[in-house]
Amino acid sequence: MTQEQRQPLPNAARTVFFVSDGTGITAETFGHSVLTQFDLRFRQVRLPFIDTVDKAHDAARKINEAFATDGQRPIIFSTLVKADLSKVIRQCKGLHMDLIQTFVAPLEQELGVKSTHTIGRSHNIVDSEEYKNRIEAINFSLAHDDGQSHKNLASADVILVGVSRSGKTPTSLYLAMQYGIKAANYPLIPDDFERGKLPTSLYAYKNKIFGLSITPERLAEIRNERRAGSKYASIENCRYEVNEAENMMKRENIRWLSSTTKSIEEISTTILQEIKPNHRGQY
């Protein structure tokens, strides 16, 4: 039996390649969005910086090897700009999804101009204002993680509050990296619940506050991964903290949501819609 005739193994993970002349993030992000529509397993491989013909042939070899090993056509999401590089990948034994040609060609016709076909153009922004804003936002979010600093809160676009391990830190960093949003975050702790008030330093910026909550059961799971068997991770303590935090947010009229079943992307989008920070970026 030839390689082409080999029968795929049942329930085997399909191999997916993300091929790019840059970092591969665009191809991977789009590919992930599409693949989540299918309840199947995928083995994902990123092939970034494919910016020469030699590199393209090396990528093609890896793709064809996956075909030979799996007995199934790999799925290829490509954002290669140069036609000669794209041609090499198109000749592979796989299902080829060319994101550049799919969208650029119709836009060229609609706009009446040719695209620049410049490699890495979408990531060539080191000197741009947008890039500098993102770096500044990341530094701000790291400096204001977990209530480390009360300085410059007036510069914050959003201040996240919630019990420990409810998703504040990853959401803050995502907002900074993706949108250039300066996000501070503060844990709500037993001392706050005993006083029945938010940390004092936050009241001057209440219009910027957004709350995150989580189900006690999920919170206990997460905390037990870090401090198994501790009071901090016990279901009783988690129920107490979540209940107190949610009651406080309701009393203070703070907008909030549960992060239990939501992705960071969903949480961040909701925050941007609710807070509407005065920011130069477009969302």
N, C-alpha and C positions, 0 to 999 in steps of 0.2 A: 504494500500500500504506500503510495507516495505521500509526501508531506501534505500536499493540497487535499488529498482524499482522507486524511486522518480524521477520525470522528472525535469531536470534543467530549471531554469527560463531563458527566452530569454534574450540575451545580458548581462547576468550576468557575473561579473568578475570572471575568473578562479583563484583559489588559487594556488600559487606556493610557495613551501618551499625550502629554501637553508639550508641544514643540514651539519654540519661540526664538527670535533673534535677540530678545531681551531677557527679562527675568522669568517670563512664563506665567506671571501672576494673572495677566488678563485672560490668557487661554485657560488657565486652571480655574479661575473664578467662574467664567462662563460655562466651562465644562461641568463643574460641580453643580451649577444651577440646573443644567439639563439632566445630568445623571440622577439627581435626587428624585426625578419623576419615575424612576424605574426601581422596583423592589428587587434589586439584584446586587451581587457582590462584584466589586471592581478592584483590580490591582492597578494602582495609579503611579505613573512614572513621569516626572518632569524632566524635559530636556531643554534647558535654557541656553542662551548665548550661541545659538546656531547661526553664525554670521559669516561663514565661509562655505565653499562647496565641499571641502574636505570634511568639515564638521557635519554638513548635511548628509554626506555619504555614511559617516560613522553613525549618525542617528538612524538612517535608513537600515543599516545593518542590525541595530538593536531591535528595531521594529520587526524586521523580517525574522529575527531569531525568536521573538515572542510568538510570531505566527507558527513557526516550526515547532516550538515547545508546547504551545497551548492547543494547536489544532483548530484554532478559531482566529478569524481576522481581528487584529487589534483595532481599537477605535482611536483615531488621531484627531486631536483638536490643535489646529495650527494657526499661529499669528505671524508667519513668515511674510515679510514684505517683498523681498526680492524674488522675481519670477524664477531665476535660475535655481535658487535654493528651494523654493516651493515645488518646482518641477521634480526635483530629486525625491522629495517626500511623497509626492503624488504617485510615484511609481512603486511605492511600497505595497506590500500585500496587507492592506488594512482599509478600514472605512475612513476616508479622509474628510474632515470638516475644516474647510479653509475660511476662517472668520474674516480675514482681510478681504479676500475676493468677494465673499458673500455680501459685504456691506459697502466696501469702497467703490466697486464698479458701478452699482446703481447710483451712489452719491455723485460720482464723477459725471454721470449722464444727467442727473437732476440739476447739479450745480453749474454744469457747463465748463468745468475746469478739471485738469488732471491733478491727481494727488502727488505729493512729493516723493512717495515710495522711499522714505528715509528710514533706515534701520534704527530701532531704538528711540524713535522720536517721542513716543508717549512717556518714556522714562528719562528723557534728557532735560531734566528740570532742576538740576542742582542749584543753578543761580536764579531760579524764579522766585517770585514773592510767595507763591503758594507753597513751594517746598520749604522755604525758610519758616513760614507760619506753622507748618506741620512739625518741624524740628523743635521750634519754640514751644508748641503745645505739648509735645512728648515730654520735654524737660519739665514743663510746668506740672503735668500730671504725675510724673515720678516724684517730684518734690512735695506734692500735696496728696500723696497716696496714704490712705489709712490714717488721716488726721495728723500727719507728721508736722505740718506747718500751717500757721494761721496768717502768714504773710501774703500780701498781694491778692487776697481773695476778691478784691474789687475787680481784678483782671480776669477772674474765672468766668467762663461762659455758662457753666453748669456746675452745681455741687451735688454729688450723689450721696445719699444717706441710706443706711440700712444695717441690719445685723451683720456680724462678721460672717464671711463666706456666702454672701447672697449675690455675688457677681459684680460688685462695684469696681474692683481693680481692672479686670479684663474689659469691662465696658468703658471705663475711663481711657484706657490705652487705645482701644479701638476707635473711639471718637477722636482722639488726638492724631493717630496715624492716618485714619481714613479721611477725616474732615478738617483737621487743624483746629479742633475744638479744645480749649483749655478746660479740663475737667478735674476738679478736686473731689475727693471722696472722704467721708467720715463714717466710722462705725458707730452704731448706736449700742451703748454698753449698759450694764446694770446700773451704773451710777446715774446715767441719764434717765433710766426708768424710775429710779427711786425719787429723783427730783421732779419727774414728770415733765421735763423740758428738754429741748434740743441743746446741743453744746452752745454756750452763750455767744461764742464768736460768730455763729451762723445767722443770728437774727437780723443783722444788718443787710443780709443778702438773701432773704427768704424767697424773693421772687425768682432766684436762680436754683432753688432746691428741687430736686426730684428724688423720690424714694424708690428703693428696690426691696421687695420682700420675696419670700420663698416658702414653700410648705415645710412644716417642721420635720416631716419624714425625710424629705430630700436633704434638708439642712443637716440632719443627724447623720445621714450617709456620707455627706461630704466631710463633715468634721471628724467622723470616725476614721477616715482615710489619713488624717493628719495626727489626731490624738485619740486613738482607739481606747474605749473604756473610760474616758474622762467625764467629769461632770459637764464640762464644756460641750461635749458631744452627745450627752444623754438626751433621749427623746423628751424627757420632762423639761429639761432646761431649754431645749430648742423650742418647745411649745410656748414656754413662758416668754422667751425673748421675742419670738415672732408675734405673739399676741400683743405684747407691750409696744413693740415697734409700730405695728399697724394701728393700734389705738392712738399712739402719739401722732402719727402722720395724719390721721383723720381729725384729731383735735386741732392740729396746726394748719389744717387745710392744705396739706402738701400733696401734690400730684404723685401717684406712685403706681407701680404695677408689680405683679409676681413674675419673677424670672424663671420659675420652675420649668415651664415647658417652652420657653422662648429662646431663640438664638440671640447671640450678641448683636447680630445685624438687626433683628426685629426690635430688640430693646433700644438700640441706638436710634433707629428711625422714629420710634415713638417719642423718645426724649427730644429729638430735634423738632418734631411737630408740636410738642407741648410747650417747650421752653422758648423756642424760636429765638435763639441767641442772635445778638446784633453782630453778625460776622460777615466778612467779605466773601466767603465761599458760597457756592450754590449747592443746594441739596435737592 
